[in-house]
Amino acid sequence: MALQIYNTLTRQKELFTPLHEGQVMMYVCGPTVYQDTHIGHGKTYVNFDVVVRYLRYLGYRVRYVQNITDVGHILDSGEDRILKGAAREHIQPMELVERYTRRYFEDMDALNVMRPDISPRASGHITEQIALVERLLARGHAYVVNGSVYFDVASWPTYGKLSGRRVEDLLEGTRIEVNPEKRHPADFALWKRAEPGHIMQWPSPWGLGYPGWHVECSAMSTKYLGQPFDIHGGGMDNKFPHHEAEVAQSEAAYDLDFARIWMHNGMVMVGGEEMHKSLGNFWTLRQAFERWSPMAVRFFIVSSHYRSPLDFSEASVDASARGLERLWGGVRAVRERLSTASSGPADDDVTALLEDHEARFLAAMDDDFNASGAVGVLFDLVRATNGLLAAPEAPAQETLEAIDRTYRTLGGEILGVVPDSFPEQGAGALADELVALLLSTRQDLRAAKQFALADAIRDRLTALGIVLEDTPHGTRWRRTT
């Protein structure tokens, strides 16, 4: 089966064929860096991290560009998020964006999200944005009013093709803030006049000002990827108006397609409502990391399809953390046995088993990056390999190495949830050593036929959230919380 991707633009799955053989050009809208990232950001960038990982696994050379919005993100209400954040923290706007850009990458590193190949900043590409606005003006798709420049949606008949919205349906007062400078309420700012005292401003042919939010992504994506390019991604909440505006201004400027495939990931929901700070259901990633490990949060995200809404609750992340520990327990068991395994060739039946699971895993990923289905295959593999380890005849070294390679490739290289080496279990090495001491004592008690005392140790550990698994090759333990 070949890779198929659901294209928001055509509203169907399409066989993926890149514009240039062997190379994929991909752009994903990055964060506006005015505060700490939240679970919704985590979902977006983990989802697209898996996309990039899988494309590279398939052998494509991927150029992955993800912008940093450090100027120009003005809401329909007129609120400037960056200036508001700077006022909140009593610092300069560029100090604010530098702080939260660093914290953003720290959060992504913790989630095992690979860095983009290029992370351009809007403030570093003012020249390109002005050039795009000038081109739209020259081609009759924009107009100047009092030092601001707006895109004229009436001049571009295909405006609305991505979101399915029609210009004639976008009436004043229904969706978009009424602005008397606009010819039509759906017209959007390409360049905004800077009011007196506005800190972030640049000279332009229309006076001092700053770029509109939408124009930055068109200017930076095409600068580094060309036009058209293969894949444009982002959250479902950006489909309109942000992505719709990108399509219109880019294609109006050059009479060329902008992005061939549009991918949109689903939103994070809490109790049926979108996660939002104003609703009091808002979790930053750093708050989440105080409760769960970053890898547990990543596993929670990849366990659902990228296009589906993600229902967030503490119980659901707790369940994902337990699921990740089950997966890791299976991988740990294989690696522990490798250190004592006898040499010998890989078992043919095990090789066939691994090939079957790999084929099922890749079939899920080829079906529009269905990571949730791929995770299900990994759990099937854990059950199968645990059975092999429990068999009377111990697997040979090459058999165990083949199993470990499969876990590293499917769970590590592609999904990013199986590490090359595991962190300490529990609170630290001392706690692990104490558990190991109790297990050794329990084993001595069982050998002395003092089963009541041995069972008392098991029961006490269970009450503390530590589950023991007795196997023919010794006792393993894991935490349930």
N, C-alpha and C positions, 0 to 999 in steps of 0.2 A: 504493500500500500504506500502511495506517495503522499507527501504532506498536503493537506488541505486546510485553508484558513478561511474563517468567516469574515467576509468583507462588509463592513457597515455600509459602504457606498453602494454596493449592488444588492445587499441584503440576502446574501447566499454564500455558501461555502464554495471556494474556488481552488482548483489545483494550483499550487504555488510554483511559479516559474519566474525567477528573478530577471530583471532587465539585462543584466550582464552575467554571463555564465560564471558560476562559481562564486559570485560576490553579491552580498545583500547590503543595501543602503537603508538604514532604519533610524527614525527619529521618534522620540517620545517626549512629550511636554514635561518639563521638570518643575520643581517646586517654586513658589514665591516665598523667598526667604525672609519672613518677617516674624516668625515664631517657630517653636519646635514642631517637628513633623508628628503626625498622628497615625493611628491605625490605618486610616484610609490611604495615606501616602504609602505606608508599608505594603498594603495590598497592591497598589498600582506598580510599584517598582520591583516587588518580588515577582509579580505576574510577568512583567516584561523581562526580568532577569532570566526566568525560565525559558522564555521565548528565545532570547539571545543564546543561552546555553545550548538549547536544542538545535538551533540553526548551525552553531559551530560544531556540535557533535556530528551533524549530517555532512560536515566538510566544507560549509560555506565560509568565506572570509566576510565577516560582518563588520561594517563600520557603524558603530552605535553612537548616536549623538543625542544628548539630553541637556537641554538648556537650563540655565539658572535665571529666573526672573528677579532681577534686582532693581528694576525701575519700571514704571509704567503700568502696574496692575491696578487700574482704576475700575471700581465696581460701577454698575449702572446707577447706583445711588450717588456717585461722585466721590465715594470714600477711597482714599489712597491708602492701601494696606501698609505700605512700607513707611510712609510718613506717620501714620497712626501708631505703628509699632515703635518707631524712633521716639515719638513723644511719650509713649507709655514707659519706656526705659530710660528716658532723659539722655539719649545719646544721638550722635549724628546718624543720618540714614545709612551711609556707607559703612559705618561701624556696626550698625544693626545687621546689615546683610552679610557682612564678613563673619560675624559671630554665628549667625544661623546657617550660613553655608557650611561652615566647619562642622557644626553640630549635625547638620543633615548627613554629611558624608560619614560621620562617626556612627550615626544610627544605621545607615545602610551597610557599613562595614560589619556592624554587629549582627545584622540580618543575613550576612554572607551574600550580599548583593554585589556583583562585580562592578567596578567603576566603568562608566561610559568611556569610549575612546576619546570623545571630545565633550567637554562641558562648557560651552560658550555662555558668556554672560551678556544679558541685554545691554548693559551699560558700556560694554566693550565693542558694540556693533551699531553704534548710532549712525555712522557714515553709511552703512549698508541699508539701514532702515530709511534714512532720508532719501537715498537713491531710489528705493522702491516707491516711496510716496511721490517723488518727482515723476517717475515713469507712469504711475497711475493718473496723475494730473495731466500729463502730456497726451495720454490716450483717452481722456474724457471720462474716466471712471471715478474721479474725485473732484472736490471743490473746496475752496478756502473761505472760511468765515471768521473774521476777527482774529486771525493768527492761528486758528485751528484748521485742520484738514480732515474731511470726512469722506469715506467711501460711499459712492452713490449706488445703492443696491438696485435702483431702477435701471441702471445702465448695464446690468449684467443679468440676462434673462435666466441663467441657470442657478442664481442664488437660491439656496434652500435644497439643493439636490442631495446633500449629505444627510441632513436632519429630516428631510421630507416636509419642511415647512414652506408655505407659500408667502411671498412678500405681501400679497393683497390681504392675507389673514393677520398680518402683524400690525394691528391698528393701535393708534395712540391710546395709552392708558391701560392696555391689556397685559402686556408683558414687559415692555421696555419703558424706562423713565423718559418722560416727555422732555425734549430739549429744543427750545425755540430756534437754535442755530441749525438744526437738521432739516433737510428737505423732507425726509421720511423718518418715522421713528425707528426703523430698522437700520438706518445708516449708522456706521460706526466710526469711531475716531481712529485716524491713522497717525495724527500728530496733534498734541494738545498744547494750547497756549499756556505758558507759565504765568500764574498770577504773581503779583509783587510778594516777595518773601518766600516764594517756593524755592526750596533748597536745590532740588535736583532738576537742572535745566541745561540745555545746550543751544548754541546758535544754530539757526536754520534759515532757509530762504523766506520763511514766514514769520521770523522773529524768534525770540527765546521761547523754548518749550521742551517737550519731552515726548517720546513715542507712545502711541497707544499700545495696549497689551497685545492685541492680535498680531500686529505687524512684525513683532520681534521673531516669532516662530517661522514665519515665511522667509524673512531675511536670513536667519541663521541656518535653517534646515537646507535651503537651496545653496547657500554659500559652501557648505561642507559636503553635501550629498548630490548636488545637481538637481535639475528639474526635467522630467519627473524622477522620483525615487521610489523605492520599493514599498516600504511600510511606514506608516505614521500611526503611533499609538498614543493612548491617553485614557483618562477616566471618562465614564459615560456622562458625567456632569459637564464635561468640556465640549461635548458634541455640538451643542448650541449654547451660546453664539460663537465661542472661541474657534472651534475647528471649522465651522461653516464660514466664518470670516476669513480664515486662512485660505480655504479653497478658493473663495471668490477673488480675493485680492491677488493671489499668486497666479491664477489662471487668467484673470483679466489683464495682468501686467505682461504676460508673455504668450498668451494664446496656446499654452501647453498644459497638459495634465499636470497636476501638482504631485499627489501621492497616489500610487496605483491601488494599494490596499490600506484600508483604515481599520484598525483594531481598537475596540473600546472595552475596558474591563468594568465589571459591575461594581456597585458601591457597597460600602460597609453599612449594615443596618443594625439597629438596636431596638428590639421590641417592635418591629415593623416600621420604625422611623429611621431616616438617614442619620448617621452619626454627625452631630453638629454641636459645637461648643455652646451655642445659645440654648440648646435643649437640655444641657446638663448631662448628656450621655457621651461625653467626649473623653477619649483617652489618648494622651500623647504616647509615642513609642517609649519614651523614657519612663513614663509611669507604668507601662506594661512590663518593661524590663525589670522593674522592682518586684513584680509579682511572678513573672515567668522568665525563663531563659529566652534570649533572642531566637535561638533555634526552635524552641517550642512555638513561638509566635510565627516564625517562618513556616513551620510544618502546618500550623493552623490555616495559614493562607493557601499553601499549595494543595491542601486536601480538598479544596473546592475548585470548580471550573472558573477560569479567569473571567468569563462573561457573566457568571451568575452573581447575584448579590451575596454578600458574606454576612451571615447572621452572627453578630458578636455578642457574647455573654461570658462572664467569668467561668461558668460551668462548661461552656463549649471549648474554651481555651484549655481549661483543666483537662478535659477529655483528650484534646489533641496532645497535650504534654504527656499524658499516660500512653497514648498511642505511639508517640515518638520514642518513649523509653522501651516499649515493646520491640519496635523496629531496631533500636540500638542494641537491645539485649540480644537479638538474633545475630547481629553483626559482631558484637563483642564475643559471643560464644564461639563463632568461627575463628576469630583472630586469636582467642585464648588457646584453642586447640591446635592452632598452627605451630605454636612454640614447642609442642611435644609430639607432633604428628610424625609418623614414620614415613620415609621416602617411598615413592611409588607413583605410577602414572594415574592420570585422571580417570575416574570410572566412567565408562561409556554411558551408562544409564543417567548418571548425574549430569554429564555433558548435555545429553538430550533434554533433561529437565530444565537446565539453565537456558538452553536455546529456546525452549518453548516459552518460558517466562519472559525472556528478552523480547521475543517476537510479539507477545501480547502487550508488553510495556510500550514498545515502539508503535504498535498499531494504535494504542490510545493516544500517544503524543502526535502521531500523524493526523489524528482526527481533531484538528483545531486545538492542538496543545492541551489535550485533556489530561492535565496533571492529576486530577482526582482519580481518574481511572487508572493511571499509572501507579499511584500510591496503593490502590487496591491490589495490584499485581505484586508490589513489593511485600505486602503482608502475606499474600499467598506463598511467596518465596520463603519468608521467614518460617511459616508453618512447615513447609516442605523441608527446609534445611535443619530445623530443630528436630524433625523426625529422623533425619540422617544422623545427627549427632547423638541421638538417644539409642540408635541401633547397637546391637552387641558388637558388631565389627566396626572398629573406628575407621573413618575415612582417611585415605592416604593424603600426603602433603599436597600433591598436585591437584587433587580433588578440592581440598580446602582453599587452595590458592585461586582456583577457577571460581569458586563461590564468592570469595572475597573480591575478586576483580569485578564480578557482576554487580555486587553491592556498590562498589566504588564508582563504577560507570553509571549505573542507572540512578542510584540514590544520591551519589556525590556529584559526579560531573554534570549530570543533567538537571536533577531536582535541587541539588545543593543542600541536602538534609542529612547526608552521611559524611562525617568528617574523616580525614585521613587518620587522625588520632582523637581519642575521646577525652573530654575534660574530666576532672575528678568528679566522682559521684558524691552527692550529698553536700554537706557544708564544708568539706575539706578532707585533706589526707588523714588527719587525726581521727575523724569520725569513721572513715573507711577502715582504718586500722583497728578501731574498737569493734566494728562489726565483724571483721575478719577474726579477731580474738574470740568473740562470742561463738562464731561458727566452729572454730577449732575446739573450743570447750564443749560445745554441743556434740561434736563428732566423738570426742573422748568419752562423753557420758553415754552415748549410744553404744560405743564399743564395750563399755563396762556394763551394759544392759540396764542402765539407770534411765529408762525411757521417760519416766514422769518428769524428771528434771530437764531432759533434753527437749521434751514437748513444751515445758514451761518457757524455755528460752525462745522457741519458735513462736509461741503465743504472744510473748512480750514484744518481740520484734514486729510481729504482725500488727499489734496495737499501735506501734510507733510508725506504721506505714512502710515496713520493710518486708517484702515477700521473699520467702526462700523457695528455691526449686531444687529438689534432690534429683540428681541424675546419676547414671552408672559411672560417670567420670567425676563426681564431686557435687558440691552444693554451690549453686549460683544464687545471687541475691539482687534485688532491684527495689527501688522506691516506687510507691504508688502515688506519691504526692510531690 
